[in-house]
Amino acid sequence: MRPMEQDDGIGALLADIPQSANALGQPAAPVTLEYFGDLECPFCKEFSLGVLPSIIQRWVRSGKLRIEYHALQTATREPEVFIAQQVAALAAGRQARAWHFIETFYAEQGEEGSGYVTDAYLHGIAAQIPGLDLEQWASDRDDPELAREITSDEQAAENAGLNGTPSFLIGASGGAMTTLSATDPNSFDAAIEARLQT
């Protein structure tokens, strides 16, 4: 189990922000950031725990940015494990809790290549999410539609020429997306501000 304050940190970070499926933020937000990640990727962990909170606080909470999480296999060695862990996050998304699952997974991420992601591990992550109906979550994990979403994420990444994680596409919501090469909060702030002004 993680220390309580970390749970509270994730809960506080995401509190009162709308979630729908893989998206975090107001549906009508003018700018969308597509975040392509692998839950076992240590660089995604660094981004999600180090840089992402300031983006969420400044832009998502104010209703200006919506973030979508997309799956791209890079660090996870076994394709079936990759699908299982991403489906587990999407199943939590059926209850508007995908981002709680994603952030908790990154906070508890094990050593790359150690085989730590088991069914028991995924259940352990889900069990920490406040308000998640575990029976419903377990049932939703069997829905083939969620696995199809992962395939379409990987196709979208390929079409955009993305081959590493974390990778990002940004654009006006509903418009064309462009690749964003950024790693620090200032780069994201500048990119978001530029799109808000167009």
Rosetta constraint file for C-alpha pairs under 8 A:
AtomPair CA 2 CA 6 HARMONIC 6.79 0.50
AtomPair CA 2 CA 7 HARMONIC 7.28 0.50
AtomPair CA 2 CA 108 HARMONIC 7.43 0.50
AtomPair CA 3 CA 7 HARMONIC 7.07 0.50
AtomPair CA 4 CA 8 HARMONIC 6.34 0.50
AtomPair CA 5 CA 9 HARMONIC 5.98 0.50
AtomPair CA 6 CA 10 HARMONIC 6.39 0.50
AtomPair CA 7 CA 11 HARMONIC 6.13 0.50
AtomPair CA 7 CA 104 HARMONIC 7.72 0.50
AtomPair CA 7 CA 128 HARMONIC 7.87 0.50
AtomPair CA 8 CA 12 HARMONIC 5.82 0.50
AtomPair CA 9 CA 13 HARMONIC 6.01 0.50
AtomPair CA 10 CA 14 HARMONIC 6.24 0.50
AtomPair CA 10 CA 100 HARMONIC 6.91 0.50
AtomPair CA 10 CA 103 HARMONIC 6.87 0.50
AtomPair CA 10 CA 104 HARMONIC 7.33 0.50
AtomPair CA 11 CA 15 HARMONIC 5.69 0.50
AtomPair CA 11 CA 100 HARMONIC 7.45 0.50
AtomPair CA 13 CA 53 HARMONIC 6.90 0.50
AtomPair CA 13 CA 56 HARMONIC 7.54 0.50
AtomPair CA 13 CA 57 HARMONIC 7.31 0.50
AtomPair CA 14 CA 99 HARMONIC 7.82 0.50
AtomPair CA 14 CA 100 HARMONIC 7.49 0.50
AtomPair CA 17 CA 24 HARMONIC 6.95 0.50
AtomPair CA 17 CA 25 HARMONIC 5.75 0.50
AtomPair CA 17 CA 26 HARMONIC 7.44 0.50
AtomPair CA 17 CA 60 HARMONIC 7.72 0.50
AtomPair CA 17 CA 61 HARMONIC 6.42 0.50
AtomPair CA 18 CA 24 HARMONIC 6.13 0.50
AtomPair CA 18 CA 25 HARMONIC 5.19 0.50
AtomPair CA 18 CA 26 HARMONIC 5.96 0.50
AtomPair CA 18 CA 96 HARMONIC 7.75 0.50
AtomPair CA 19 CA 23 HARMONIC 5.63 0.50
AtomPair CA 19 CA 24 HARMONIC 4.65 0.50
AtomPair CA 19 CA 25 HARMONIC 6.12 0.50
AtomPair CA 19 CA 26 HARMONIC 7.90 0.50
AtomPair CA 19 CA 93 HARMONIC 7.61 0.50
AtomPair CA 19 CA 96 HARMONIC 4.97 0.50
AtomPair CA 19 CA 97 HARMONIC 6.89 0.50
AtomPair CA 19 CA 98 HARMONIC 7.65 0.50
AtomPair CA 19 CA 99 HARMONIC 7.66 0.50
AtomPair CA 20 CA 24 HARMONIC 6.71 0.50
AtomPair CA 20 CA 93 HARMONIC 6.39 0.50
AtomPair CA 20 CA 94 HARMONIC 7.41 0.50
AtomPair CA 20 CA 96 HARMONIC 5.25 0.50
AtomPair CA 21 CA 90 HARMONIC 6.43 0.50
AtomPair CA 21 CA 92 HARMONIC 8.00 0.50
AtomPair CA 21 CA 93 HARMONIC 4.23 0.50
AtomPair CA 21 CA 94 HARMONIC 5.63 0.50
AtomPair CA 21 CA 95 HARMONIC 7.79 0.50
AtomPair CA 21 CA 96 HARMONIC 6.20 0.50
AtomPair CA 21 CA 98 HARMONIC 6.65 0.50
AtomPair CA 22 CA 68 HARMONIC 5.51 0.50
AtomPair CA 22 CA 69 HARMONIC 5.43 0.50
AtomPair CA 22 CA 70 HARMONIC 7.41 0.50
AtomPair CA 22 CA 90 HARMONIC 6.44 0.50
AtomPair CA 22 CA 93 HARMONIC 5.95 0.50
AtomPair CA 22 CA 98 HARMONIC 6.05 0.50
AtomPair CA 22 CA 99 HARMONIC 7.38 0.50
AtomPair CA 23 CA 66 HARMONIC 6.76 0.50
AtomPair CA 23 CA 67 HARMONIC 5.57 0.50
AtomPair CA 23 CA 68 HARMONIC 4.32 0.50
AtomPair CA 23 CA 69 HARMONIC 6.48 0.50
AtomPair CA 23 CA 99 HARMONIC 7.93 0.50
AtomPair CA 24 CA 60 HARMONIC 7.57 0.50
AtomPair CA 24 CA 66 HARMONIC 5.67 0.50
AtomPair CA 24 CA 67 HARMONIC 5.21 0.50
AtomPair CA 24 CA 68 HARMONIC 6.40 0.50
AtomPair CA 24 CA 99 HARMONIC 7.06 0.50
AtomPair CA 25 CA 29 HARMONIC 7.16 0.50
AtomPair CA 25 CA 60 HARMONIC 5.45 0.50
AtomPair CA 25 CA 61 HARMONIC 7.10 0.50
AtomPair CA 25 CA 63 HARMONIC 6.62 0.50
AtomPair CA 25 CA 65 HARMONIC 6.58 0.50
AtomPair CA 25 CA 66 HARMONIC 4.54 0.50
AtomPair CA 25 CA 67 HARMONIC 6.58 0.50
AtomPair CA 26 CA 60 HARMONIC 7.54 0.50
AtomPair CA 26 CA 63 HARMONIC 5.62 0.50
AtomPair CA 26 CA 64 HARMONIC 7.88 0.50
AtomPair CA 26 CA 65 HARMONIC 7.49 0.50
AtomPair CA 26 CA 66 HARMONIC 6.20 0.50
AtomPair CA 27 CA 66 HARMONIC 7.03 0.50
AtomPair CA 28 CA 63 HARMONIC 7.84 0.50
AtomPair CA 28 CA 173 HARMONIC 7.97 0.50
AtomPair CA 29 CA 63 HARMONIC 5.44 0.50
AtomPair CA 29 CA 64 HARMONIC 4.84 0.50
AtomPair CA 29 CA 65 HARMONIC 5.21 0.50
AtomPair CA 29 CA 66 HARMONIC 5.77 0.50
AtomPair CA 29 CA 173 HARMONIC 7.02 0.50
AtomPair CA 30 CA 64 HARMONIC 5.69 0.50
AtomPair CA 30 CA 65 HARMONIC 6.41 0.50
AtomPair CA 30 CA 66 HARMONIC 7.91 0.50
AtomPair CA 30 CA 172 HARMONIC 5.82 0.50
AtomPair CA 30 CA 173 HARMONIC 5.40 0.50
AtomPair CA 30 CA 196 HARMONIC 7.09 0.50
AtomPair CA 31 CA 64 HARMONIC 6.24 0.50
AtomPair CA 31 CA 65 HARMONIC 4.89 0.50
AtomPair CA 31 CA 66 HARMONIC 6.34 0.50
AtomPair CA 31 CA 170 HARMONIC 7.36 0.50
AtomPair CA 31 CA 171 HARMONIC 5.82 0.50
AtomPair CA 31 CA 172 HARMONIC 4.49 0.50
AtomPair CA 31 CA 173 HARMONIC 4.92 0.50
AtomPair CA 31 CA 192 HARMONIC 7.11 0.50
AtomPair CA 31 CA 195 HARMONIC 6.86 0.50
AtomPair CA 31 CA 196 HARMONIC 6.97 0.50
AtomPair CA 32 CA 65 HARMONIC 5.65 0.50
AtomPair CA 32 CA 66 HARMONIC 4.82 0.50
AtomPair CA 32 CA 67 HARMONIC 5.78 0.50
AtomPair CA 32 CA 68 HARMONIC 7.42 0.50
AtomPair CA 32 CA 170 HARMONIC 5.80 0.50
AtomPair CA 32 CA 171 HARMONIC 5.68 0.50
AtomPair CA 32 CA 172 HARMONIC 6.06 0.50
AtomPair CA 32 CA 173 HARMONIC 5.06 0.50
AtomPair CA 33 CA 65 HARMONIC 7.15 0.50
AtomPair CA 33 CA 66 HARMONIC 6.25 0.50
AtomPair CA 33 CA 67 HARMONIC 4.76 0.50
AtomPair CA 33 CA 68 HARMONIC 6.31 0.50
AtomPair CA 33 CA 168 HARMONIC 6.76 0.50
AtomPair CA 33 CA 169 HARMONIC 5.84 0.50
AtomPair CA 33 CA 170 HARMONIC 4.56 0.50
AtomPair CA 33 CA 171 HARMONIC 6.85 0.50
AtomPair CA 34 CA 67 HARMONIC 5.80 0.50
AtomPair CA 34 CA 68 HARMONIC 4.81 0.50
AtomPair CA 34 CA 69 HARMONIC 6.13 0.50
AtomPair CA 34 CA 70 HARMONIC 6.91 0.50
AtomPair CA 34 CA 168 HARMONIC 5.48 0.50
AtomPair CA 34 CA 169 HARMONIC 5.01 0.50
AtomPair CA 34 CA 170 HARMONIC 6.23 0.50
AtomPair CA 35 CA 67 HARMONIC 6.93 0.50
AtomPair CA 35 CA 68 HARMONIC 5.98 0.50
AtomPair CA 35 CA 69 HARMONIC 4.93 0.50
AtomPair CA 35 CA 70 HARMONIC 5.89 0.50
AtomPair CA 35 CA 166 HARMONIC 6.79 0.50
AtomPair CA 35 CA 167 HARMONIC 6.02 0.50
AtomPair CA 35 CA 168 HARMONIC 4.87 0.50
AtomPair CA 35 CA 169 HARMONIC 6.88 0.50
AtomPair CA 36 CA 69 HARMONIC 6.03 0.50
AtomPair CA 36 CA 70 HARMONIC 4.58 0.50
AtomPair CA 36 CA 71 HARMONIC 5.58 0.50
AtomPair CA 36 CA 72 HARMONIC 5.81 0.50
AtomPair CA 36 CA 157 HARMONIC 7.58 0.50
AtomPair CA 36 CA 165 HARMONIC 6.27 0.50
AtomPair CA 36 CA 166 HARMONIC 5.63 0.50
AtomPair CA 36 CA 167 HARMONIC 5.11 0.50
AtomPair CA 36 CA 168 HARMONIC 6.11 0.50
AtomPair CA 37 CA 41 HARMONIC 7.31 0.50
AtomPair CA 37 CA 44 HARMONIC 6.20 0.50
AtomPair CA 37 CA 69 HARMONIC 7.13 0.50
AtomPair CA 37 CA 70 HARMONIC 6.24 0.50
AtomPair CA 37 CA 71 HARMONIC 5.41 0.50
AtomPair CA 37 CA 72 HARMONIC 5.46 0.50
AtomPair CA 37 CA 73 HARMONIC 7.48 0.50
AtomPair CA 37 CA 165 HARMONIC 5.17 0.50
AtomPair CA 37 CA 166 HARMONIC 5.01 0.50
AtomPair CA 37 CA 167 HARMONIC 6.90 0.50
AtomPair CA 38 CA 44 HARMONIC 6.94 0.50
AtomPair CA 38 CA 71 HARMONIC 6.04 0.50
AtomPair CA 38 CA 72 HARMONIC 5.62 0.50
AtomPair CA 38 CA 73 HARMONIC 5.55 0.50
AtomPair CA 38 CA 74 HARMONIC 6.28 0.50
AtomPair CA 38 CA 75 HARMONIC 6.54 0.50
AtomPair CA 38 CA 76 HARMONIC 7.07 0.50
AtomPair CA 38 CA 82 HARMONIC 7.76 0.50
AtomPair CA 38 CA 165 HARMONIC 6.64 0.50
AtomPair CA 38 CA 166 HARMONIC 7.59 0.50
AtomPair CA 39 CA 44 HARMONIC 7.18 0.50
AtomPair CA 39 CA 45 HARMONIC 7.63 0.50
AtomPair CA 39 CA 76 HARMONIC 7.89 0.50
AtomPair CA 39 CA 85 HARMONIC 7.43 0.50
AtomPair CA 39 CA 86 HARMONIC 7.45 0.50
AtomPair CA 39 CA 102 HARMONIC 7.22 0.50
AtomPair CA 39 CA 105 HARMONIC 6.88 0.50
AtomPair CA 39 CA 106 HARMONIC 6.51 0.50
AtomPair CA 39 CA 109 HARMONIC 7.78 0.50
AtomPair CA 40 CA 44 HARMONIC 7.91 0.50
AtomPair CA 40 CA 45 HARMONIC 7.93 0.50
AtomPair CA 40 CA 75 HARMONIC 5.78 0.50
AtomPair CA 40 CA 76 HARMONIC 5.71 0.50
AtomPair CA 40 CA 106 HARMONIC 7.64 0.50
AtomPair CA 40 CA 109 HARMONIC 6.56 0.50
AtomPair CA 40 CA 110 HARMONIC 7.67 0.50
AtomPair CA 40 CA 112 HARMONIC 6.55 0.50
AtomPair CA 41 CA 45 HARMONIC 6.46 0.50
AtomPair CA 41 CA 74 HARMONIC 7.03 0.50
AtomPair CA 41 CA 75 HARMONIC 5.00 0.50
AtomPair CA 41 CA 76 HARMONIC 7.24 0.50
AtomPair CA 41 CA 112 HARMONIC 7.43 0.50
AtomPair CA 41 CA 165 HARMONIC 7.10 0.50
AtomPair CA 42 CA 46 HARMONIC 6.31 0.50
AtomPair CA 42 CA 109 HARMONIC 7.89 0.50
AtomPair CA 42 CA 112 HARMONIC 7.47 0.50
AtomPair CA 43 CA 47 HARMONIC 6.27 0.50
AtomPair CA 43 CA 165 HARMONIC 7.07 0.50
AtomPair CA 43 CA 166 HARMONIC 6.67 0.50
AtomPair CA 44 CA 48 HARMONIC 5.87 0.50
AtomPair CA 44 CA 106 HARMONIC 7.78 0.50
AtomPair CA 44 CA 165 HARMONIC 6.44 0.50
AtomPair CA 44 CA 166 HARMONIC 5.25 0.50
AtomPair CA 45 CA 49 HARMONIC 5.93 0.50
AtomPair CA 45 CA 50 HARMONIC 7.94 0.50
AtomPair CA 45 CA 106 HARMONIC 5.10 0.50
AtomPair CA 45 CA 107 HARMONIC 7.26 0.50
AtomPair CA 45 CA 109 HARMONIC 7.54 0.50
AtomPair CA 46 CA 50 HARMONIC 5.46 0.50
AtomPair CA 46 CA 51 HARMONIC 7.46 0.50
AtomPair CA 47 CA 51 HARMONIC 5.00 0.50
AtomPair CA 47 CA 52 HARMONIC 6.00 0.50
AtomPair CA 47 CA 166 HARMONIC 7.64 0.50
AtomPair CA 47 CA 183 HARMONIC 7.34 0.50
AtomPair CA 48 CA 52 HARMONIC 4.92 0.50
AtomPair CA 48 CA 53 HARMONIC 7.19 0.50
AtomPair CA 48 CA 103 HARMONIC 6.98 0.50
AtomPair CA 48 CA 106 HARMONIC 7.15 0.50
AtomPair CA 49 CA 53 HARMONIC 6.74 0.50
AtomPair CA 49 CA 103 HARMONIC 7.59 0.50
AtomPair CA 49 CA 106 HARMONIC 7.39 0.50
AtomPair CA 49 CA 107 HARMONIC 7.15 0.50
AtomPair CA 51 CA 55 HARMONIC 6.94 0.50
AtomPair CA 51 CA 183 HARMONIC 7.66 0.50
AtomPair CA 51 CA 184 HARMONIC 6.30 0.50
AtomPair CA 51 CA 185 HARMONIC 5.84 0.50
AtomPair CA 52 CA 56 HARMONIC 6.16 0.50
AtomPair CA 52 CA 185 HARMONIC 7.81 0.50
AtomPair CA 53 CA 57 HARMONIC 6.09 0.50
AtomPair CA 54 CA 58 HARMONIC 5.98 0.50
AtomPair CA 54 CA 185 HARMONIC 6.99 0.50
AtomPair CA 55 CA 59 HARMONIC 5.58 0.50
AtomPair CA 55 CA 60 HARMONIC 6.80 0.50
AtomPair CA 55 CA 185 HARMONIC 6.86 0.50
AtomPair CA 55 CA 188 HARMONIC 7.56 0.50
AtomPair CA 55 CA 189 HARMONIC 7.57 0.50
AtomPair CA 56 CA 60 HARMONIC 4.64 0.50
AtomPair CA 56 CA 61 HARMONIC 5.99 0.50
AtomPair CA 57 CA 61 HARMONIC 5.36 0.50
AtomPair CA 57 CA 62 HARMONIC 7.60 0.50
AtomPair CA 58 CA 62 HARMONIC 6.43 0.50
AtomPair CA 59 CA 63 HARMONIC 6.50 0.50
AtomPair CA 59 CA 64 HARMONIC 5.38 0.50
AtomPair CA 59 CA 65 HARMONIC 5.30 0.50
AtomPair CA 60 CA 64 HARMONIC 5.90 0.50
AtomPair CA 60 CA 65 HARMONIC 4.68 0.50
AtomPair CA 60 CA 66 HARMONIC 5.96 0.50
AtomPair CA 60 CA 67 HARMONIC 7.69 0.50
AtomPair CA 64 CA 196 HARMONIC 7.99 0.50
AtomPair CA 65 CA 192 HARMONIC 7.84 0.50
AtomPair CA 70 CA 150 HARMONIC 7.44 0.50
AtomPair CA 70 CA 153 HARMONIC 5.66 0.50
AtomPair CA 71 CA 86 HARMONIC 6.75 0.50
AtomPair CA 71 CA 150 HARMONIC 5.77 0.50
AtomPair CA 71 CA 153 HARMONIC 5.67 0.50
AtomPair CA 71 CA 154 HARMONIC 6.49 0.50
AtomPair CA 72 CA 150 HARMONIC 7.91 0.50
AtomPair CA 72 CA 153 HARMONIC 6.90 0.50
AtomPair CA 72 CA 154 HARMONIC 5.51 0.50
AtomPair CA 72 CA 157 HARMONIC 7.15 0.50
AtomPair CA 72 CA 163 HARMONIC 7.94 0.50
AtomPair CA 72 CA 164 HARMONIC 7.88 0.50
AtomPair CA 72 CA 165 HARMONIC 7.14 0.50
AtomPair CA 73 CA 79 HARMONIC 7.69 0.50
AtomPair CA 73 CA 82 HARMONIC 6.71 0.50
AtomPair CA 73 CA 154 HARMONIC 7.79 0.50
AtomPair CA 74 CA 163 HARMONIC 7.79 0.50
AtomPair CA 74 CA 164 HARMONIC 6.46 0.50
AtomPair CA 74 CA 165 HARMONIC 6.68 0.50
AtomPair CA 75 CA 112 HARMONIC 7.18 0.50
AtomPair CA 75 CA 113 HARMONIC 7.92 0.50
AtomPair CA 76 CA 81 HARMONIC 7.30 0.50
AtomPair CA 76 CA 82 HARMONIC 5.85 0.50
AtomPair CA 76 CA 112 HARMONIC 7.67 0.50
AtomPair CA 76 CA 113 HARMONIC 7.18 0.50
AtomPair CA 77 CA 81 HARMONIC 7.88 0.50
AtomPair CA 77 CA 82 HARMONIC 7.68 0.50
AtomPair CA 77 CA 113 HARMONIC 6.89 0.50
AtomPair CA 78 CA 82 HARMONIC 6.30 0.50
AtomPair CA 79 CA 83 HARMONIC 6.20 0.50
AtomPair CA 80 CA 84 HARMONIC 6.10 0.50
AtomPair CA 81 CA 85 HARMONIC 6.15 0.50
AtomPair CA 81 CA 117 HARMONIC 7.22 0.50
AtomPair CA 81 CA 118 HARMONIC 7.95 0.50
AtomPair CA 82 CA 86 HARMONIC 6.19 0.50
AtomPair CA 83 CA 87 HARMONIC 5.85 0.50
AtomPair CA 83 CA 147 HARMONIC 6.62 0.50
AtomPair CA 83 CA 150 HARMONIC 7.19 0.50
AtomPair CA 84 CA 88 HARMONIC 6.11 0.50
AtomPair CA 85 CA 89 HARMONIC 6.53 0.50
AtomPair CA 85 CA 117 HARMONIC 7.68 0.50
AtomPair CA 85 CA 122 HARMONIC 6.94 0.50
AtomPair CA 86 CA 90 HARMONIC 6.34 0.50
AtomPair CA 86 CA 150 HARMONIC 7.39 0.50
AtomPair CA 87 CA 91 HARMONIC 5.93 0.50
AtomPair CA 87 CA 141 HARMONIC 6.02 0.50
AtomPair CA 87 CA 146 HARMONIC 5.80 0.50
AtomPair CA 87 CA 147 HARMONIC 6.20 0.50
AtomPair CA 87 CA 150 HARMONIC 7.75 0.50
AtomPair CA 88 CA 92 HARMONIC 6.40 0.50
AtomPair CA 88 CA 122 HARMONIC 7.07 0.50
AtomPair CA 88 CA 137 HARMONIC 7.74 0.50
AtomPair CA 88 CA 141 HARMONIC 5.95 0.50
AtomPair CA 89 CA 93 HARMONIC 6.35 0.50
AtomPair CA 89 CA 98 HARMONIC 5.11 0.50
AtomPair CA 89 CA 99 HARMONIC 7.70 0.50
AtomPair CA 89 CA 101 HARMONIC 5.67 0.50
AtomPair CA 89 CA 102 HARMONIC 6.28 0.50
AtomPair CA 90 CA 94 HARMONIC 6.62 0.50
AtomPair CA 90 CA 98 HARMONIC 5.83 0.50
AtomPair CA 90 CA 141 HARMONIC 8.00 0.50
AtomPair CA 90 CA 146 HARMONIC 6.58 0.50
AtomPair CA 91 CA 95 HARMONIC 7.43 0.50
AtomPair CA 91 CA 98 HARMONIC 7.29 0.50
AtomPair CA 91 CA 137 HARMONIC 5.55 0.50
AtomPair CA 91 CA 138 HARMONIC 7.74 0.50
AtomPair CA 91 CA 140 HARMONIC 5.35 0.50
AtomPair CA 91 CA 141 HARMONIC 5.48 0.50
AtomPair CA 91 CA 146 HARMONIC 7.45 0.50
AtomPair CA 92 CA 96 HARMONIC 6.57 0.50
AtomPair CA 92 CA 97 HARMONIC 4.94 0.50
AtomPair CA 92 CA 98 HARMONIC 4.71 0.50
AtomPair CA 92 CA 101 HARMONIC 6.71 0.50
AtomPair CA 92 CA 126 HARMONIC 7.71 0.50
AtomPair CA 92 CA 132 HARMONIC 7.29 0.50
AtomPair CA 92 CA 137 HARMONIC 6.01 0.50
AtomPair CA 93 CA 97 HARMONIC 4.89 0.50
AtomPair CA 93 CA 98 HARMONIC 3.95 0.50
AtomPair CA 93 CA 99 HARMONIC 7.48 0.50
AtomPair CA 94 CA 98 HARMONIC 7.64 0.50
AtomPair CA 94 CA 137 HARMONIC 7.89 0.50
AtomPair CA 94 CA 140 HARMONIC 7.72 0.50
AtomPair CA 95 CA 132 HARMONIC 6.92 0.50
AtomPair CA 95 CA 133 HARMONIC 7.98 0.50
AtomPair CA 95 CA 137 HARMONIC 7.97 0.50
AtomPair CA 97 CA 101 HARMONIC 6.44 0.50
AtomPair CA 97 CA 129 HARMONIC 7.66 0.50
AtomPair CA 97 CA 132 HARMONIC 7.21 0.50
AtomPair CA 98 CA 102 HARMONIC 6.17 0.50
AtomPair CA 99 CA 103 HARMONIC 5.93 0.50
AtomPair CA 100 CA 104 HARMONIC 6.01 0.50
AtomPair CA 100 CA 129 HARMONIC 6.43 0.50
AtomPair CA 101 CA 105 HARMONIC 6.02 0.50
AtomPair CA 101 CA 125 HARMONIC 6.63 0.50
AtomPair CA 101 CA 126 HARMONIC 6.49 0.50
AtomPair CA 101 CA 129 HARMONIC 6.91 0.50
AtomPair CA 102 CA 106 HARMONIC 6.30 0.50
AtomPair CA 103 CA 107 HARMONIC 6.14 0.50
AtomPair CA 104 CA 108 HARMONIC 6.23 0.50
AtomPair CA 104 CA 125 HARMONIC 6.53 0.50
AtomPair CA 105 CA 109 HARMONIC 5.72 0.50
AtomPair CA 105 CA 125 HARMONIC 6.41 0.50
AtomPair CA 110 CA 114 HARMONIC 7.43 0.50
AtomPair CA 110 CA 116 HARMONIC 6.29 0.50
AtomPair CA 111 CA 116 HARMONIC 7.55 0.50
AtomPair CA 116 CA 121 HARMONIC 7.29 0.50
AtomPair CA 117 CA 121 HARMONIC 5.71 0.50
AtomPair CA 117 CA 122 HARMONIC 6.89 0.50
AtomPair CA 118 CA 122 HARMONIC 6.39 0.50
AtomPair CA 119 CA 123 HARMONIC 6.19 0.50
AtomPair CA 120 CA 124 HARMONIC 6.06 0.50
AtomPair CA 121 CA 125 HARMONIC 6.40 0.50
AtomPair CA 122 CA 126 HARMONIC 6.29 0.50
AtomPair CA 123 CA 127 HARMONIC 5.96 0.50
AtomPair CA 124 CA 128 HARMONIC 6.65 0.50
AtomPair CA 125 CA 129 HARMONIC 7.11 0.50
AtomPair CA 126 CA 132 HARMONIC 7.23 0.50
AtomPair CA 126 CA 134 HARMONIC 7.06 0.50
AtomPair CA 127 CA 132 HARMONIC 7.54 0.50
AtomPair CA 127 CA 134 HARMONIC 7.03 0.50
AtomPair CA 132 CA 137 HARMONIC 7.42 0.50
AtomPair CA 133 CA 137 HARMONIC 6.11 0.50
AtomPair CA 134 CA 138 HARMONIC 6.02 0.50
AtomPair CA 135 CA 139 HARMONIC 6.21 0.50
AtomPair CA 136 CA 140 HARMONIC 6.08 0.50
AtomPair CA 137 CA 141 HARMONIC 6.32 0.50
AtomPair CA 138 CA 142 HARMONIC 7.28 0.50
AtomPair CA 139 CA 143 HARMONIC 7.49 0.50
AtomPair CA 141 CA 146 HARMONIC 7.47 0.50
AtomPair CA 143 CA 147 HARMONIC 7.59 0.50
AtomPair CA 144 CA 148 HARMONIC 6.39 0.50
AtomPair CA 145 CA 149 HARMONIC 6.40 0.50
AtomPair CA 146 CA 150 HARMONIC 6.74 0.50
AtomPair CA 147 CA 151 HARMONIC 6.61 0.50
AtomPair CA 148 CA 152 HARMONIC 6.28 0.50
AtomPair CA 149 CA 153 HARMONIC 6.15 0.50
AtomPair CA 150 CA 154 HARMONIC 6.31 0.50
AtomPair CA 151 CA 155 HARMONIC 6.30 0.50
AtomPair CA 152 CA 156 HARMONIC 6.13 0.50
AtomPair CA 153 CA 157 HARMONIC 6.23 0.50
AtomPair CA 154 CA 158 HARMONIC 6.18 0.50
AtomPair CA 155 CA 159 HARMONIC 6.13 0.50
AtomPair CA 156 CA 160 HARMONIC 6.22 0.50
AtomPair CA 157 CA 161 HARMONIC 6.14 0.50
AtomPair CA 157 CA 162 HARMONIC 5.00 0.50
AtomPair CA 157 CA 163 HARMONIC 7.16 0.50
AtomPair CA 158 CA 162 HARMONIC 5.80 0.50
AtomPair CA 158 CA 163 HARMONIC 7.16 0.50
AtomPair CA 160 CA 179 HARMONIC 7.52 0.50
AtomPair CA 162 CA 167 HARMONIC 6.59 0.50
AtomPair CA 163 CA 167 HARMONIC 7.90 0.50
AtomPair CA 167 CA 179 HARMONIC 7.94 0.50
AtomPair CA 167 CA 180 HARMONIC 7.54 0.50
AtomPair CA 167 CA 181 HARMONIC 7.49 0.50
AtomPair CA 168 CA 179 HARMONIC 5.91 0.50
AtomPair CA 168 CA 180 HARMONIC 5.30 0.50
AtomPair CA 168 CA 181 HARMONIC 7.03 0.50
AtomPair CA 169 CA 177 HARMONIC 5.66 0.50
AtomPair CA 169 CA 178 HARMONIC 5.18 0.50
AtomPair CA 169 CA 179 HARMONIC 4.44 0.50
AtomPair CA 169 CA 180 HARMONIC 5.46 0.50
AtomPair CA 170 CA 177 HARMONIC 5.14 0.50
AtomPair CA 170 CA 178 HARMONIC 5.44 0.50
AtomPair CA 170 CA 179 HARMONIC 6.43 0.50
AtomPair CA 170 CA 180 HARMONIC 6.32 0.50
AtomPair CA 171 CA 175 HARMONIC 6.33 0.50
AtomPair CA 171 CA 176 HARMONIC 6.05 0.50
AtomPair CA 171 CA 177 HARMONIC 4.54 0.50
AtomPair CA 171 CA 178 HARMONIC 6.29 0.50
AtomPair CA 171 CA 195 HARMONIC 6.72 0.50
AtomPair CA 172 CA 176 HARMONIC 7.08 0.50
AtomPair CA 172 CA 177 HARMONIC 7.40 0.50
AtomPair CA 172 CA 195 HARMONIC 6.50 0.50
AtomPair CA 172 CA 196 HARMONIC 7.88 0.50
AtomPair CA 180 CA 191 HARMONIC 7.89 0.50
AtomPair CA 182 CA 187 HARMONIC 5.49 0.50
AtomPair CA 182 CA 188 HARMONIC 6.27 0.50
AtomPair CA 183 CA 187 HARMONIC 6.95 0.50
AtomPair CA 183 CA 188 HARMONIC 7.69 0.50
AtomPair CA 184 CA 188 HARMONIC 6.74 0.50
AtomPair CA 185 CA 189 HARMONIC 6.04 0.50
AtomPair CA 186 CA 190 HARMONIC 6.14 0.50
AtomPair CA 187 CA 191 HARMONIC 6.26 0.50
AtomPair CA 188 CA 192 HARMONIC 6.08 0.50
AtomPair CA 189 CA 193 HARMONIC 6.02 0.50
AtomPair CA 190 CA 194 HARMONIC 6.08 0.50
AtomPair CA 191 CA 195 HARMONIC 6.45 0.50
AtomPair CA 192 CA 196 HARMONIC 6.24 0.50
AtomPair CA 193 CA 197 HARMONIC 6.38 0.50
AtomPair CA 194 CA 198 HARMONIC 6.77 0.50
